[in-house]
Amino acid sequence: MSPLVNPASLFSFRLSCPRRKTLWPPAAWDLDISCRLPSLAAVAGVPDLLELWVAWNEDGLAVRAIARGIGSSLWCQPTRPEDSDGVHLWIATHPTGESHRAGRYCRRLALLPTGGGLRADKPLAVAAVIPRTSEIPAPLPETAILIESTINPDGWQIDALLTAAAMPGWDPLELPCLGFFAALVDRRLGQIPSYAPPEFPWTSDPTTWAELKLL
């Protein structure tokens, strides 16, 4: 039976995102333990399969996602990003904490470890639809996200830089916090959210997302 109250909603999740001088390429990242987001899988009641690292500067938001224990069989279709295997991010650059519907400052991004390029073997970043959106954000520019990936026997690693162009309303100096949510999507396992049980409306409701504080 699904819980009547989201266990994660009993807490106000404010996750820290440190500033780093260099965000790309990944080999030059100065990521340390302070960039790693805590796992809240036990609170949300989901398998602990996804590890996330974040950092920021004025150029954008860097994300490292590592999935383990899912195997290497992948289903990534650019024309069906909502269902494609990878890490999916929900970002609100003007979070209010009040509206239950996403608006023009909200973006869902599907970061896929493969499916791009002429042979469909390159990583790919695609904007995906947020249900019940009150106002659709501007289209995602083709070069707005830089992305690399590695496929492992039991999963994958994705490194991505979400530039300012990828996040409508990005202004970290005036608004040093983001609404933030992440989910592992796997065709065999389904959608595994990071900060709420699967039964809750985190795919569309910004009030269920965490807050990412830009330090």
C-alpha positions in Angstrom: 0.0 0.0 0.0 1.3 3.5 -0.9 2.0 5.8 2.0 -0.6 8.5 2.6 2.2 11.0 3.3 5.4 11.3 1.4 8.1 10.4 4.0 10.5 12.8 2.3 8.0 15.7 2.7 8.5 15.5 6.5 11.9 17.1 5.8 12.9 20.3 3.9 15.7 19.1 1.7 18.3 21.8 1.1 21.2 20.3 -0.8 24.5 22.1 -1.1 26.1 22.8 -4.5 29.7 24.2 -4.2 31.2 26.6 -6.7 34.1 25.4 -8.9 36.2 27.5 -11.2 36.3 24.9 -14.0 33.2 22.9 -15.0 34.4 21.4 -18.3 35.9 19.1 -19.5 35.2 16.5 -16.7 38.9 15.6 -16.6 39.5 19.2 -15.2 36.8 19.1 -12.6 37.9 19.6 -9.1 35.2 17.4 -7.6 35.5 16.4 -4.0 33.3 14.9 -1.4 31.6 18.2 -0.9 30.2 18.0 -4.4 28.5 14.7 -3.8 24.7 14.9 -3.0 23.5 12.7 -0.1 21.5 9.6 -1.0 18.0 9.8 0.3 16.9 6.4 -1.2 16.2 5.0 2.2 13.9 7.9 3.1 12.1 7.6 -0.2 11.8 3.9 0.0 13.6 3.1 -3.3 16.7 1.1 -4.3 20.0 3.0 -3.9 21.3 2.8 -7.4 22.2 6.4 -8.4 25.1 8.6 -7.2 25.0 12.3 -8.0 27.7 15.0 -7.9 27.1 18.7 -8.6 29.0 21.9 -8.9 28.3 25.4 -10.4 29.7 28.7 -11.5 28.3 31.5 -13.7 28.6 29.3 -16.8 26.1 26.7 -15.6 25.6 23.6 -13.5 27.9 20.5 -13.7 26.4 17.1 -13.0 28.0 13.7 -12.6 25.6 10.7 -12.4 26.8 7.2 -11.7 24.4 4.3 -11.9 25.4 0.9 -10.6 23.7 -2.4 -10.3 21.5 -2.0 -13.4 23.5 -3.8 -16.1 24.7 -2.5 -19.4 21.6 -3.1 -21.6 20.2 0.3 -22.5 17.2 1.7 -24.3 17.7 5.3 -25.3 15.4 6.9 -27.9 15.8 10.6 -28.6 12.2 10.7 -29.9 11.0 9.2 -26.6 13.0 11.0 -23.9 10.5 10.5 -21.1 10.9 6.7 -21.3 14.6 6.5 -22.2 17.2 5.1 -19.8 19.4 7.6 -18.1 19.3 10.2 -15.4 16.4 12.6 -15.6 16.7 16.1 -14.0 13.9 18.5 -13.0 15.2 22.1 -12.5 13.4 25.3 -11.5 15.6 28.4 -11.7 12.9 30.5 -10.0 11.6 28.2 -7.3 8.6 29.4 -5.3 7.8 26.4 -3.2 4.1 27.1 -3.6 3.0 26.3 -7.2 2.1 22.7 -7.9 2.5 23.3 -11.6 5.8 23.8 -13.5 6.2 27.0 -15.5 8.5 28.7 -18.0 11.4 28.6 -15.5 11.2 24.9 -15.1 13.0 22.3 -17.3 13.1 18.5 -17.4 16.2 17.1 -19.0 16.9 13.5 -20.0 20.6 12.8 -19.9 21.1 9.6 -21.9 24.3 7.6 -21.9 23.8 6.6 -25.5 21.4 7.1 -28.4 23.0 10.1 -30.1 25.2 10.5 -33.1 25.0 8.9 -36.5 25.4 5.4 -35.0 23.3 6.1 -32.0 26.3 5.3 -29.7 27.0 8.8 -28.3 25.6 10.4 -25.1 22.7 12.8 -25.6 20.8 15.4 -23.7 17.1 16.0 -24.6 14.4 18.2 -23.1 11.4 16.2 -22.0 7.9 17.2 -21.2 6.7 18.1 -17.7 3.0 17.1 -17.4 0.6 19.9 -16.5 3.0 22.6 -17.3 1.4 26.0 -17.0 3.8 27.7 -19.5 6.3 25.8 -21.7 9.9 27.0 -21.5 11.9 28.1 -24.5 13.2 25.3 -26.7 16.5 23.7 -25.6 19.3 25.0 -27.9 21.3 22.1 -29.5 24.6 23.2 -28.0 23.3 24.1 -24.6 24.5 20.9 -22.8 27.9 19.3 -23.1 27.8 15.6 -22.2 30.1 12.6 -22.0 29.4 9.0 -20.9 31.0 5.7 -20.0 29.2 2.4 -20.2 30.2 -0.1 -17.5 29.3 -3.8 -17.1 26.8 -2.9 -14.3 25.7 0.5 -15.3 27.0 3.9 -16.6 28.5 7.2 -15.8 27.3 10.5 -17.3 29.1 13.8 -17.0 27.3 16.9 -18.2 27.5 20.7 -18.1 24.1 22.4 -18.3 25.0 25.8 -19.6 23.0 28.9 -18.8 21.2 28.5 -22.1 19.8 25.2 -20.9 18.2 26.6 -17.8 15.6 29.4 -18.5 16.0 32.2 -16.0 19.4 31.1 -14.8 20.8 33.9 -12.6 22.9 32.4 -9.8 23.9 35.8 -8.3 20.4 37.1 -7.9 18.7 33.7 -7.2 21.3 31.4 -5.6 19.1 28.4 -5.3 17.3 26.0 -7.7 14.4 23.6 -7.4 16.0 20.3 -8.1 14.9 16.7 -8.6 16.6 13.6 -10.1 15.4 10.2 -11.1 17.1 7.1 -12.5 15.0 5.8 -15.5 15.6 2.2 -16.5 13.4 0.2 -18.9 13.5 -2.9 -16.7 13.4 -1.2 -13.3 11.1 1.7 -14.1 11.5 5.2 -12.6 13.5 5.4 -9.4 13.2 8.9 -7.9 15.8 10.4 -5.6 13.7 12.4 -3.1 10.1 11.0 -3.1 8.3 7.7 -3.4 7.5 6.5 -6.9 3.8 7.0 -6.2 4.0 10.8 -5.7 3.6 13.4 -8.4 7.3 14.5 -8.6 7.3 14.3 -12.4 5.0 17.4 -12.5 4.8 19.0 -9.1 7.7 21.4 -8.2 6.7 21.4 -4.5 8.0 17.8 -4.3 11.4 18.8 -5.5 14.4 19.5 -3.3 16.3 22.9 -3.0 19.8 23.1 -4.4 21.7 25.9 -2.7 24.4 27.4 -4.8 27.2 28.1 -2.3 
